[in-house]
Amino acid sequence: QRLTLATQAQVGTVFGLVLTGVFVFVKRFVMETQVATVGTFFSAYTGAAIAVRIVGGSLPDRVGPKRVLLPALATLSAGFVCLAAADGAREVLAAGVLCGLGHGFIYPTMSSMIVTRASEAGRGSAISILTALPDLGALLGAPLLGWIIEARGFGAMFASAAAGLALGSVVFAAWDRRASRGAAEPRASG
């Protein structure tokens, strides 16, 4: 169970770290590059996130949270790829939709997984840790992603965020698979 919760802590931290790219740097990106407006990105982002929760809110319950989480992480990563390549409003709009779709599924799905995987006695602590992870990610992500912008530019920062999220997702999937296998194996009595 500890490994299972640790895998979610890892992906939650990575999620928070890369979201810094959106919540801290998108405004600066669109203002400095003049590729779109802040409203273009965040209207698409918010609209997609709300739509996901209204229309697709029961999807994790129907197909399973892991089957939703990994594609949602990939969708968010694709949004960052769109931002990395953006040279106009259409790409920024597409990035907003992809990021909103991903985020709209990721956080509630991770919350659900934490609640179902934590022991009853540890559930409150697990939820508290999950809600703190985006803040930890932002604390680490803002200076790191800001440094990448200063050294290589916005495209490199968004591409790095996409790659970091993809790598974090692969690590999560591998650790979670190992934890699931370990939980399914019968314990030898001794």
C-alpha positions as CSV (number, residue, x, y, z in Angstrom):
1,Q,0.0,0.0,0.0
2,R,2.9,2.4,0.7
3,L,4.3,1.9,-2.8
4,T,0.8,2.5,-4.3
5,L,0.5,5.8,-2.4
6,A,4.1,6.7,-3.2
7,T,3.4,6.2,-6.9
8,Q,0.5,8.7,-6.7
9,A,2.6,11.1,-4.7
10,Q,5.2,11.0,-7.5
11,V,2.7,11.6,-10.3
12,G,0.9,14.3,-8.2
13,T,4.2,16.2,-7.7
14,V,5.0,15.9,-11.4
15,F,1.5,17.1,-12.3
16,G,1.9,20.1,-10.0
17,L,5.3,20.9,-11.3
18,V,4.2,21.0,-15.0
19,L,1.0,22.9,-14.2
20,T,3.3,25.7,-13.1
21,G,4.0,26.1,-16.8
22,V,0.3,26.9,-17.3
23,F,-0.6,28.9,-14.3
24,V,2.6,30.9,-13.9
25,F,4.0,31.2,-17.4
26,V,1.2,31.2,-20.0
27,K,0.3,34.8,-19.4
28,R,3.9,35.9,-19.9
29,F,4.2,33.6,-22.9
30,V,1.3,35.1,-24.8
31,M,2.2,38.7,-23.8
32,E,5.8,38.4,-24.9
33,T,5.2,36.4,-28.1
34,Q,1.9,38.0,-29.1
35,V,0.7,34.6,-30.5
36,A,-2.7,34.9,-28.8
37,T,-4.4,36.4,-25.8
38,V,-4.5,35.0,-22.3
39,G,-8.3,34.8,-22.7
40,T,-7.9,32.5,-25.7
41,F,-6.0,29.9,-23.7
42,F,-7.8,30.1,-20.4
43,S,-11.3,30.2,-22.0
44,A,-10.5,27.0,-23.9
45,Y,-8.9,25.5,-20.8
46,T,-11.7,26.3,-18.5
47,G,-14.4,25.3,-21.0
48,A,-12.8,21.9,-21.6
49,A,-12.2,21.2,-17.9
50,I,-15.9,22.1,-17.0
51,A,-17.2,20.0,-20.0
52,V,-15.1,17.0,-18.9
53,R,-16.5,17.1,-15.4
54,I,-20.1,17.5,-16.5
55,V,-20.1,15.1,-19.5
56,G,-17.3,12.7,-18.6
57,G,-17.4,12.8,-14.8
58,S,-18.5,9.2,-14.5
59,L,-16.0,7.8,-17.0
60,P,-13.4,6.8,-14.3
61,D,-16.2,4.9,-12.5
62,R,-17.3,3.1,-15.7
63,V,-13.9,2.1,-17.2
64,G,-11.6,2.4,-14.2
65,P,-9.4,5.2,-12.9
66,K,-6.1,3.9,-14.3
67,R,-7.7,3.6,-17.8
68,V,-8.6,7.3,-17.5
69,L,-5.6,8.7,-15.7
70,L,-2.9,7.7,-18.2
71,P,-4.7,9.0,-21.3
72,A,-5.5,12.2,-19.4
73,L,-1.8,12.7,-18.5
74,A,-1.0,12.1,-22.2
75,T,-3.6,14.7,-23.2
76,L,-2.1,17.3,-20.8
77,S,1.3,16.5,-22.2
78,A,0.0,17.0,-25.8
79,G,-1.3,20.4,-24.7
80,F,2.2,21.4,-23.7
81,V,3.5,20.2,-27.0
82,C,1.0,22.4,-28.7
83,L,2.2,25.4,-26.6
84,A,5.8,24.5,-27.4
85,A,5.0,24.8,-31.2
86,A,2.5,27.6,-31.0
87,D,2.9,30.4,-33.5
88,G,-0.7,31.5,-33.6
89,A,-4.1,31.6,-31.8
90,R,-5.2,28.3,-33.2
91,E,-2.4,26.4,-31.5
92,V,-2.9,28.2,-28.3
93,L,-6.6,27.4,-28.4
94,A,-5.9,23.8,-29.1
95,A,-3.4,23.7,-26.3
96,G,-6.0,25.2,-23.9
97,V,-8.5,22.5,-24.9
98,L,-6.0,19.7,-24.5
99,C,-4.7,21.0,-21.1
100,G,-8.2,21.5,-19.8
101,L,-9.3,18.0,-20.9
102,G,-6.3,16.5,-19.2
103,H,-6.5,18.5,-16.0
104,G,-10.3,18.0,-15.9
105,F,-9.8,14.2,-15.6
106,I,-6.4,14.0,-13.8
107,Y,-7.1,15.7,-10.5
108,P,-10.5,14.0,-9.7
109,T,-9.2,10.7,-10.9
110,M,-6.1,10.9,-8.7
111,S,-8.3,12.0,-5.7
112,S,-10.5,9.0,-6.3
113,M,-7.6,6.6,-6.5
114,I,-6.1,8.0,-3.2
115,V,-9.4,7.6,-1.4
116,T,-9.9,4.0,-2.6
117,R,-6.3,2.9,-2.0
118,A,-5.6,4.5,1.4
119,S,-6.6,2.7,4.6
120,E,-9.6,4.1,6.3
121,A,-7.4,5.5,9.1
122,G,-4.9,7.0,6.7
123,R,-7.4,8.5,4.2
124,G,-7.4,12.0,5.7
125,S,-3.6,12.2,5.6
126,A,-3.5,10.8,2.1
127,I,-6.0,13.5,0.8
128,S,-4.1,16.2,2.6
129,I,-0.8,15.1,1.0
130,L,-2.5,14.9,-2.5
131,T,-3.8,18.5,-2.1
132,A,-0.4,19.7,-1.1
133,L,1.5,18.1,-4.0
134,P,0.5,20.7,-6.6
135,D,1.9,23.4,-4.3
136,L,5.1,21.4,-3.9
137,G,5.3,21.0,-7.6
138,A,4.8,24.7,-8.1
139,L,7.5,25.5,-5.5
140,L,9.9,23.3,-7.5
141,G,8.5,24.0,-10.9
142,A,8.4,27.8,-11.0
143,P,12.2,28.4,-10.6
144,L,13.1,25.3,-12.8
145,L,10.7,26.2,-15.6
146,G,11.6,29.9,-15.3
147,W,15.3,28.9,-15.7
148,I,14.5,26.9,-18.8
149,I,12.7,30.0,-20.3
150,E,15.7,32.2,-19.6
151,A,18.2,29.7,-21.0
152,R,16.3,28.3,-24.0
153,G,12.9,30.1,-24.4
154,F,9.2,29.3,-24.0
155,G,9.2,26.5,-26.6
156,A,11.9,24.6,-24.7
157,M,10.2,25.1,-21.4
158,F,6.8,23.8,-22.7
159,A,8.6,20.9,-24.4
160,S,10.5,20.1,-21.2
161,A,7.2,20.2,-19.2
162,A,5.6,17.8,-21.8
163,A,8.6,15.4,-21.6
164,G,8.7,15.6,-17.8
165,L,5.0,14.8,-17.6
166,A,5.4,11.9,-20.1
167,L,8.4,10.5,-18.1
168,G,6.5,10.9,-14.8
169,S,3.5,9.1,-16.3
170,V,5.7,6.2,-17.5
171,V,7.3,5.9,-14.0
172,F,3.9,6.0,-12.4
173,A,2.6,3.3,-14.7
174,A,5.5,1.0,-14.0
175,W,5.5,1.5,-10.2
176,D,1.7,1.2,-10.1
177,R,1.8,-2.1,-12.1
178,R,4.5,-3.4,-9.7
179,A,2.4,-2.4,-6.7
180,S,-0.7,-4.0,-8.2
181,R,1.2,-7.2,-8.9
182,G,2.5,-7.3,-5.3
183,A,-0.9,-6.7,-3.9
184,A,-2.4,-9.5,-6.0
185,E,0.3,-12.1,-5.0
186,P,-0.7,-14.3,-2.0
187,R,1.5,-13.9,1.0
188,A,3.3,-16.9,2.3
189,S,2.5,-17.8,5.9
190,G,5.4,-18.3,8.0
